[in-house]
Amino acid sequence: MTDAPHNVPVLIVGGGTIGLALAADLGRRGVTTILVENNENRLGPAKMVEANVRAMEFCRQLGIAEEVRNWGFPPAHGASY
């Protein structure tokens, strides 16, 4: 990556659940970031089946809670968040 800016206040290493949530939150706040991920497999297997309360709090702040809540399982599955 040769054209990457050299003056970025935040470098996030890892595009897992926390790295992506942090990048989204900082972007929402107008903070310039660079996220680097070692794994080339962008659509790997999910690392979780249910989102915990804190993860859903991030999702609500980012405006994506309904999409996350309705992903993958029918409402009868019994997810409670």
Distance bins in CASP14 RR format, pairs under 12 A and 6 or more apart:
PFRMAT RR
TARGET T0000
AUTHOR 0000-0000-0000
RMODE 2
METHOD distances of the structure
MODEL  1
1 34 0 0 0 0 1 0 0 0 0 0 0
1 35 0 0 0 0 0 1 0 0 0 0 0
1 36 0 0 0 0 1 0 0 0 0 0 0
1 37 0 0 0 0 0 1 0 0 0 0 0
3 34 0 0 0 0 0 1 0 0 0 0 0
4 11 0 0 0 0 0 1 0 0 0 0 0
4 32 0 0 0 0 0 1 0 0 0 0 0
4 33 0 0 0 0 0 1 0 0 0 0 0
4 34 1 0 0 1 0 0 0 0 0 0 0
4 35 0 0 0 0 0 1 0 0 0 0 0
4 36 0 0 0 0 1 0 0 0 0 0 0
5 11 0 0 0 0 0 1 0 0 0 0 0
5 32 1 0 0 1 0 0 0 0 0 0 0
5 33 0 0 0 0 0 1 0 0 0 0 0
5 34 1 0 0 1 0 0 0 0 0 0 0
6 32 0 0 0 0 0 1 0 0 0 0 0
6 34 0 0 0 0 0 1 0 0 0 0 0
7 32 0 0 0 0 1 0 0 0 0 0 0
7 34 0 0 0 0 0 1 0 0 0 0 0
8 23 0 0 0 0 0 1 0 0 0 0 0
8 26 0 0 0 0 0 1 0 0 0 0 0
8 27 0 0 0 0 0 1 0 0 0 0 0
8 31 0 0 0 0 1 0 0 0 0 0 0
8 32 1 0 1 0 0 0 0 0 0 0 0
8 33 1 0 0 1 0 0 0 0 0 0 0
8 34 1 0 1 0 0 0 0 0 0 0 0
8 35 0 0 0 0 0 1 0 0 0 0 0
8 36 0 0 0 0 0 1 0 0 0 0 0
9 26 0 0 0 0 1 0 0 0 0 0 0
9 27 0 0 0 0 0 1 0 0 0 0 0
9 29 0 0 0 0 0 1 0 0 0 0 0
9 30 0 0 0 0 0 1 0 0 0 0 0
9 31 1 0 0 1 0 0 0 0 0 0 0
9 32 1 0 0 1 0 0 0 0 0 0 0
9 33 1 0 0 1 0 0 0 0 0 0 0
9 34 0 0 0 0 1 0 0 0 0 0 0
10 19 0 0 0 0 0 1 0 0 0 0 0
10 22 0 0 0 0 1 0 0 0 0 0 0
10 23 0 0 0 0 1 0 0 0 0 0 0
10 25 0 0 0 0 0 1 0 0 0 0 0
10 26 1 0 0 1 0 0 0 0 0 0 0
10 27 0 0 0 0 1 0 0 0 0 0 0
10 29 0 0 0 0 0 1 0 0 0 0 0
10 30 0 0 0 0 0 1 0 0 0 0 0
10 31 1 0 0 1 0 0 0 0 0 0 0
10 32 1 0 0 1 0 0 0 0 0 0 0
10 33 1 0 1 0 0 0 0 0 0 0 0
10 34 1 0 0 1 0 0 0 0 0 0 0
10 35 0 0 0 0 1 0 0 0 0 0 0
10 36 0 0 0 0 0 1 0 0 0 0 0
11 19 0 0 0 0 0 1 0 0 0 0 0
11 22 0 0 0 0 0 1 0 0 0 0 0
11 23 0 0 0 0 0 1 0 0 0 0 0
11 26 0 0 0 0 0 1 0 0 0 0 0
11 31 0 0 0 0 0 1 0 0 0 0 0
11 32 0 0 0 0 0 1 0 0 0 0 0
11 33 1 0 0 1 0 0 0 0 0 0 0
11 34 1 0 1 0 0 0 0 0 0 0 0
11 35 0 0 0 0 1 0 0 0 0 0 0
11 36 1 0 0 1 0 0 0 0 0 0 0
11 37 0 0 0 0 0 1 0 0 0 0 0
12 18 0 0 0 0 1 0 0 0 0 0 0
12 19 1 0 1 0 0 0 0 0 0 0 0
12 20 0 0 0 0 1 0 0 0 0 0 0
12 21 0 0 0 0 1 0 0 0 0 0 0
12 22 1 0 1 0 0 0 0 0 0 0 0
12 23 1 0 1 0 0 0 0 0 0 0 0
12 24 0 0 0 0 0 1 0 0 0 0 0
12 25 0 0 0 0 0 1 0 0 0 0 0
12 26 0 0 0 0 1 0 0 0 0 0 0
12 27 0 0 0 0 0 1 0 0 0 0 0
12 31 0 0 0 0 0 1 0 0 0 0 0
12 32 0 0 0 0 0 1 0 0 0 0 0
12 33 1 0 1 0 0 0 0 0 0 0 0
12 34 1 0 0 1 0 0 0 0 0 0 0
12 35 1 0 1 0 0 0 0 0 0 0 0
12 36 1 0 0 1 0 0 0 0 0 0 0
12 37 0 0 0 0 1 0 0 0 0 0 0
13 19 0 0 0 0 1 0 0 0 0 0 0
13 22 0 0 0 0 0 1 0 0 0 0 0
13 23 0 0 0 0 0 1 0 0 0 0 0
13 33 0 0 0 0 0 1 0 0 0 0 0
13 34 0 0 0 0 1 0 0 0 0 0 0
13 35 0 0 0 0 1 0 0 0 0 0 0
13 36 1 0 1 0 0 0 0 0 0 0 0
13 37 0 0 0 0 1 0 0 0 0 0 0
13 38 0 0 0 0 1 0 0 0 0 0 0
13 39 0 0 0 0 0 1 0 0 0 0 0
14 20 0 0 0 0 1 0 0 0 0 0 0
14 21 0 0 0 0 0 1 0 0 0 0 0
14 22 0 0 0 0 1 0 0 0 0 0 0
14 23 0 0 0 0 1 0 0 0 0 0 0
14 33 0 0 0 0 0 1 0 0 0 0 0
14 34 0 0 0 0 0 1 0 0 0 0 0
14 35 1 0 0 1 0 0 0 0 0 0 0
14 36 1 0 0 1 0 0 0 0 0 0 0
14 37 1 0 1 0 0 0 0 0 0 0 0
14 38 1 0 0 1 0 0 0 0 0 0 0
14 39 0 0 0 0 1 0 0 0 0 0 0
15 21 0 0 0 0 1 0 0 0 0 0 0
15 22 0 0 0 0 1 0 0 0 0 0 0
15 23 1 0 0 1 0 0 0 0 0 0 0
15 24 0 0 0 0 0 1 0 0 0 0 0
15 33 0 0 0 0 0 1 0 0 0 0 0
15 34 0 0 0 0 0 1 0 0 0 0 0
15 35 1 0 1 0 0 0 0 0 0 0 0
15 36 0 0 0 0 1 0 0 0 0 0 0
15 37 1 0 1 0 0 0 0 0 0 0 0
15 38 0 0 0 0 1 0 0 0 0 0 0
15 39 0 0 0 0 1 0 0 0 0 0 0
15 40 0 0 0 0 0 1 0 0 0 0 0
15 41 0 0 0 0 0 1 0 0 0 0 0
15 42 0 0 0 0 1 0 0 0 0 0 0
15 44 0 0 0 0 0 1 0 0 0 0 0
15 47 0 0 0 0 0 1 0 0 0 0 0
16 22 0 0 0 0 1 0 0 0 0 0 0
16 23 0 0 0 0 1 0 0 0 0 0 0
16 24 0 0 0 0 0 1 0 0 0 0 0
16 35 0 0 0 0 1 0 0 0 0 0 0
16 36 0 0 0 0 0 1 0 0 0 0 0
16 37 1 0 0 1 0 0 0 0 0 0 0
16 38 0 0 0 0 0 1 0 0 0 0 0
16 39 0 0 0 0 1 0 0 0 0 0 0
16 41 0 0 0 0 0 1 0 0 0 0 0
16 42 0 0 0 0 0 1 0 0 0 0 0
16 44 0 0 0 0 0 1 0 0 0 0 0
16 46 0 0 0 0 0 1 0 0 0 0 0
16 47 1 0 0 1 0 0 0 0 0 0 0
16 48 0 0 0 0 0 1 0 0 0 0 0
16 55 0 0 0 0 0 1 0 0 0 0 0
17 23 0 0 0 0 0 1 0 0 0 0 0
17 24 0 0 0 0 0 1 0 0 0 0 0
17 46 0 0 0 0 1 0 0 0 0 0 0
17 47 1 0 0 1 0 0 0 0 0 0 0
17 48 1 0 0 1 0 0 0 0 0 0 0
17 51 0 0 0 0 1 0 0 0 0 0 0
17 52 0 0 0 0 0 1 0 0 0 0 0
17 54 0 0 0 0 0 1 0 0 0 0 0
17 55 1 0 0 1 0 0 0 0 0 0 0
17 58 0 0 0 0 1 0 0 0 0 0 0
17 59 0 0 0 0 0 1 0 0 0 0 0
17 68 0 0 0 0 0 1 0 0 0 0 0
18 24 0 0 0 0 0 1 0 0 0 0 0
18 25 0 0 0 0 0 1 0 0 0 0 0
18 35 0 0 0 0 0 1 0 0 0 0 0
18 47 0 0 0 0 0 1 0 0 0 0 0
18 48 0 0 0 0 0 1 0 0 0 0 0
18 54 0 0 0 0 0 1 0 0 0 0 0
18 55 0 0 0 0 1 0 0 0 0 0 0
18 58 0 0 0 0 1 0 0 0 0 0 0
19 25 0 0 0 0 1 0 0 0 0 0 0
19 26 0 0 0 0 1 0 0 0 0 0 0
19 33 0 0 0 0 1 0 0 0 0 0 0
19 34 0 0 0 0 0 1 0 0 0 0 0
19 35 1 0 0 1 0 0 0 0 0 0 0
19 36 0 0 0 0 0 1 0 0 0 0 0
19 37 0 0 0 0 1 0 0 0 0 0 0
19 47 0 0 0 0 0 1 0 0 0 0 0
19 58 0 0 0 0 0 1 0 0 0 0 0
20 26 0 0 0 0 0 1 0 0 0 0 0
20 27 0 0 0 0 0 1 0 0 0 0 0
20 33 0 0 0 0 0 1 0 0 0 0 0
20 35 1 0 0 1 0 0 0 0 0 0 0
20 37 0 0 0 0 1 0 0 0 0 0 0
20 42 0 0 0 0 0 1 0 0 0 0 0
20 47 0 0 0 0 0 1 0 0 0 0 0
20 55 0 0 0 0 0 1 0 0 0 0 0
20 58 0 0 0 0 1 0 0 0 0 0 0
20 59 0 0 0 0 0 1 0 0 0 0 0
20 62 0 0 0 0 0 1 0 0 0 0 0
20 64 0 0 0 0 0 1 0 0 0 0 0
21 27 0 0 0 0 0 1 0 0 0 0 0
21 28 0 0 0 0 0 1 0 0 0 0 0
21 35 0 0 0 0 0 1 0 0 0 0 0
21 51 0 0 0 0 0 1 0 0 0 0 0
21 52 0 0 0 0 0 1 0 0 0 0 0
21 54 0 0 0 0 1 0 0 0 0 0 0
21 55 1 0 0 1 0 0 0 0 0 0 0
21 56 0 0 0 0 0 1 0 0 0 0 0
21 57 0 0 0 0 0 1 0 0 0 0 0
21 58 1 0 1 0 0 0 0 0 0 0 0
21 59 0 0 0 0 1 0 0 0 0 0 0
21 60 0 0 0 0 0 1 0 0 0 0 0
21 61 0 0 0 0 1 0 0 0 0 0 0
21 62 1 0 0 1 0 0 0 0 0 0 0
21 64 0 0 0 0 0 1 0 0 0 0 0
21 68 0 0 0 0 0 1 0 0 0 0 0
22 28 0 0 0 0 0 1 0 0 0 0 0
22 29 0 0 0 0 0 1 0 0 0 0 0
22 31 0 0 0 0 1 0 0 0 0 0 0
22 33 1 0 0 1 0 0 0 0 0 0 0
22 34 0 0 0 0 0 1 0 0 0 0 0
22 35 0 0 0 0 1 0 0 0 0 0 0
22 58 0 0 0 0 1 0 0 0 0 0 0
22 62 0 0 0 0 0 1 0 0 0 0 0
23 29 0 0 0 0 0 1 0 0 0 0 0
23 30 0 0 0 0 0 1 0 0 0 0 0
23 31 0 0 0 0 1 0 0 0 0 0 0
23 32 0 0 0 0 0 1 0 0 0 0 0
23 33 1 0 1 0 0 0 0 0 0 0 0
23 34 0 0 0 0 1 0 0 0 0 0 0
23 35 1 0 1 0 0 0 0 0 0 0 0
23 36 0 0 0 0 0 1 0 0 0 0 0
23 37 0 0 0 0 0 1 0 0 0 0 0
23 58 0 0 0 0 0 1 0 0 0 0 0
23 62 0 0 0 0 0 1 0 0 0 0 0
24 30 0 0 0 0 0 1 0 0 0 0 0
24 31 0 0 0 0 0 1 0 0 0 0 0
24 33 0 0 0 0 1 0 0 0 0 0 0
24 35 0 0 0 0 1 0 0 0 0 0 0
24 55 0 0 0 0 0 1 0 0 0 0 0
24 58 1 0 0 1 0 0 0 0 0 0 0
24 59 0 0 0 0 1 0 0 0 0 0 0
24 61 0 0 0 0 1 0 0 0 0 0 0
24 62 1 0 1 0 0 0 0 0 0 0 0
24 63 0 0 0 0 1 0 0 0 0 0 0
24 64 0 0 0 0 1 0 0 0 0 0 0
25 31 0 0 0 0 1 0 0 0 0 0 0
25 33 0 0 0 0 1 0 0 0 0 0 0
25 35 0 0 0 0 0 1 0 0 0 0 0
25 55 0 0 0 0 0 1 0 0 0 0 0
25 57 0 0 0 0 0 1 0 0 0 0 0
25 58 1 0 0 1 0 0 0 0 0 0 0
25 59 0 0 0 0 0 1 0 0 0 0 0
25 60 0 0 0 0 0 1 0 0 0 0 0
25 61 1 0 0 1 0 0 0 0 0 0 0
25 62 1 0 0 1 0 0 0 0 0 0 0
25 63 0 0 0 0 0 1 0 0 0 0 0
25 64 0 0 0 0 0 1 0 0 0 0 0
26 32 0 0 0 0 1 0 0 0 0 0 0
26 33 1 0 1 0 0 0 0 0 0 0 0
26 34 0 0 0 0 0 1 0 0 0 0 0
26 35 0 0 0 0 1 0 0 0 0 0 0
26 58 0 0 0 0 0 1 0 0 0 0 0
26 61 0 0 0 0 0 1 0 0 0 0 0
26 62 0 0 0 0 0 1 0 0 0 0 0
27 33 1 0 0 1 0 0 0 0 0 0 0
27 34 0 0 0 0 0 1 0 0 0 0 0
27 35 0 0 0 0 0 1 0 0 0 0 0
27 61 0 0 0 0 0 1 0 0 0 0 0
27 62 0 0 0 0 1 0 0 0 0 0 0
28 58 0 0 0 0 0 1 0 0 0 0 0
28 61 1 0 0 1 0 0 0 0 0 0 0
28 62 1 0 0 1 0 0 0 0 0 0 0
28 63 0 0 0 0 1 0 0 0 0 0 0
28 64 0 0 0 0 0 1 0 0 0 0 0
29 61 0 0 0 0 0 1 0 0 0 0 0
29 62 0 0 0 0 0 1 0 0 0 0 0
37 44 0 0 0 0 0 1 0 0 0 0 0
39 45 0 0 0 0 0 1 0 0 0 0 0
39 47 0 0 0 0 0 1 0 0 0 0 0
46 68 0 0 0 0 0 1 0 0 0 0 0
46 71 0 0 0 0 1 0 0 0 0 0 0
46 72 0 0 0 0 1 0 0 0 0 0 0
46 73 0 0 0 0 0 1 0 0 0 0 0
47 55 0 0 0 0 0 1 0 0 0 0 0
48 55 0 0 0 0 1 0 0 0 0 0 0
48 56 0 0 0 0 0 1 0 0 0 0 0
48 68 0 0 0 0 0 1 0 0 0 0 0
48 71 0 0 0 0 0 1 0 0 0 0 0
48 79 0 0 0 0 0 1 0 0 0 0 0
48 81 0 0 0 0 0 1 0 0 0 0 0
49 55 0 0 0 0 0 1 0 0 0 0 0
49 71 0 0 0 0 0 1 0 0 0 0 0
49 72 0 0 0 0 1 0 0 0 0 0 0
49 73 0 0 0 0 1 0 0 0 0 0 0
49 77 0 0 0 0 1 0 0 0 0 0 0
49 78 0 0 0 0 0 1 0 0 0 0 0
49 79 0 0 0 0 1 0 0 0 0 0 0
50 56 0 0 0 0 1 0 0 0 0 0 0
50 68 0 0 0 0 0 1 0 0 0 0 0
50 69 0 0 0 0 0 1 0 0 0 0 0
50 71 0 0 0 0 0 1 0 0 0 0 0
50 72 0 0 0 0 0 1 0 0 0 0 0
50 73 0 0 0 0 1 0 0 0 0 0 0
50 77 0 0 0 0 1 0 0 0 0 0 0
50 78 0 0 0 0 1 0 0 0 0 0 0
50 79 1 0 1 0 0 0 0 0 0 0 0
50 80 0 0 0 0 1 0 0 0 0 0 0
50 81 1 0 0 1 0 0 0 0 0 0 0
51 57 0 0 0 0 1 0 0 0 0 0 0
51 58 0 0 0 0 1 0 0 0 0 0 0
51 59 1 0 0 1 0 0 0 0 0 0 0
51 60 0 0 0 0 0 1 0 0 0 0 0
51 64 0 0 0 0 0 1 0 0 0 0 0
51 65 0 0 0 0 1 0 0 0 0 0 0
51 67 0 0 0 0 0 1 0 0 0 0 0
51 68 1 0 1 0 0 0 0 0 0 0 0
51 69 0 0 0 0 1 0 0 0 0 0 0
51 70 0 0 0 0 0 1 0 0 0 0 0
51 71 0 0 0 0 1 0 0 0 0 0 0
51 72 0 0 0 0 0 1 0 0 0 0 0
51 73 0 0 0 0 0 1 0 0 0 0 0
51 79 0 0 0 0 1 0 0 0 0 0 0
51 80 0 0 0 0 0 1 0 0 0 0 0
51 81 1 0 0 1 0 0 0 0 0 0 0
52 58 0 0 0 0 0 1 0 0 0 0 0
52 59 0 0 0 0 0 1 0 0 0 0 0
52 68 0 0 0 0 0 1 0 0 0 0 0
52 79 0 0 0 0 0 1 0 0 0 0 0
52 80 0 0 0 0 0 1 0 0 0 0 0
52 81 1 0 0 1 0 0 0 0 0 0 0
53 59 0 0 0 0 0 1 0 0 0 0 0
53 60 0 0 0 0 0 1 0 0 0 0 0
53 65 0 0 0 0 0 1 0 0 0 0 0
53 79 0 0 0 0 0 1 0 0 0 0 0
53 80 0 0 0 0 1 0 0 0 0 0 0
53 81 1 0 0 1 0 0 0 0 0 0 0
54 60 0 0 0 0 0 1 0 0 0 0 0
54 61 0 0 0 0 0 1 0 0 0 0 0
54 81 0 0 0 0 1 0 0 0 0 0 0
55 61 0 0 0 0 0 1 0 0 0 0 0
55 62 0 0 0 0 0 1 0 0 0 0 0
55 64 0 0 0 0 0 1 0 0 0 0 0
55 65 0 0 0 0 1 0 0 0 0 0 0
55 68 0 0 0 0 1 0 0 0 0 0 0
55 69 0 0 0 0 0 1 0 0 0 0 0
55 79 0 0 0 0 0 1 0 0 0 0 0
55 81 0 0 0 0 1 0 0 0 0 0 0
56 62 0 0 0 0 0 1 0 0 0 0 0
56 63 0 0 0 0 0 1 0 0 0 0 0
56 64 0 0 0 0 1 0 0 0 0 0 0
56 65 1 0 0 1 0 0 0 0 0 0 0
56 66 0 0 0 0 0 1 0 0 0 0 0
56 67 0 0 0 0 0 1 0 0 0 0 0
56 68 1 0 0 1 0 0 0 0 0 0 0
56 69 1 0 0 1 0 0 0 0 0 0 0
56 79 0 0 0 0 1 0 0 0 0 0 0
56 80 0 0 0 0 0 1 0 0 0 0 0
56 81 1 0 1 0 0 0 0 0 0 0 0
57 63 0 0 0 0 0 1 0 0 0 0 0
57 64 0 0 0 0 0 1 0 0 0 0 0
57 65 0 0 0 0 1 0 0 0 0 0 0
57 68 0 0 0 0 0 1 0 0 0 0 0
57 81 0 0 0 0 1 0 0 0 0 0 0
58 64 0 0 0 0 1 0 0 0 0 0 0
58 65 0 0 0 0 1 0 0 0 0 0 0
58 68 0 0 0 0 1 0 0 0 0 0 0
58 81 0 0 0 0 0 1 0 0 0 0 0
59 65 1 0 1 0 0 0 0 0 0 0 0
59 66 0 0 0 0 1 0 0 0 0 0 0
59 67 0 0 0 0 1 0 0 0 0 0 0
59 68 1 0 1 0 0 0 0 0 0 0 0
59 69 1 0 0 1 0 0 0 0 0 0 0
59 70 0 0 0 0 0 1 0 0 0 0 0
59 71 0 0 0 0 0 1 0 0 0 0 0
59 81 0 0 0 0 1 0 0 0 0 0 0
60 66 0 0 0 0 1 0 0 0 0 0 0
60 67 0 0 0 0 0 1 0 0 0 0 0
60 68 0 0 0 0 1 0 0 0 0 0 0
60 69 0 0 0 0 1 0 0 0 0 0 0
60 81 0 0 0 0 0 1 0 0 0 0 0
61 68 0 0 0 0 0 1 0 0 0 0 0
62 68 0 0 0 0 1 0 0 0 0 0 0
63 69 0 0 0 0 0 1 0 0 0 0 0
64 70 0 0 0 0 0 1 0 0 0 0 0
64 71 0 0 0 0 1 0 0 0 0 0 0
65 71 0 0 0 0 0 1 0 0 0 0 0
65 81 0 0 0 0 1 0 0 0 0 0 0
66 75 0 0 0 0 0 1 0 0 0 0 0
66 81 0 0 0 0 0 1 0 0 0 0 0
68 79 0 0 0 0 1 0 0 0 0 0 0
68 81 0 0 0 0 1 0 0 0 0 0 0
69 75 0 0 0 0 1 0 0 0 0 0 0
69 77 0 0 0 0 0 1 0 0 0 0 0
69 78 0 0 0 0 0 1 0 0 0 0 0
69 79 1 0 0 1 0 0 0 0 0 0 0
69 80 0 0 0 0 0 1 0 0 0 0 0
69 81 1 0 0 1 0 0 0 0 0 0 0
70 77 0 0 0 0 0 1 0 0 0 0 0
70 79 0 0 0 0 1 0 0 0 0 0 0
70 81 0 0 0 0 0 1 0 0 0 0 0
71 77 0 0 0 0 0 1 0 0 0 0 0
71 79 0 0 0 0 1 0 0 0 0 0 0
72 79 0 0 0 0 1 0 0 0 0 0 0
73 79 1 0 0 1 0 0 0 0 0 0 0
73 81 0 0 0 0 0 1 0 0 0 0 0
END
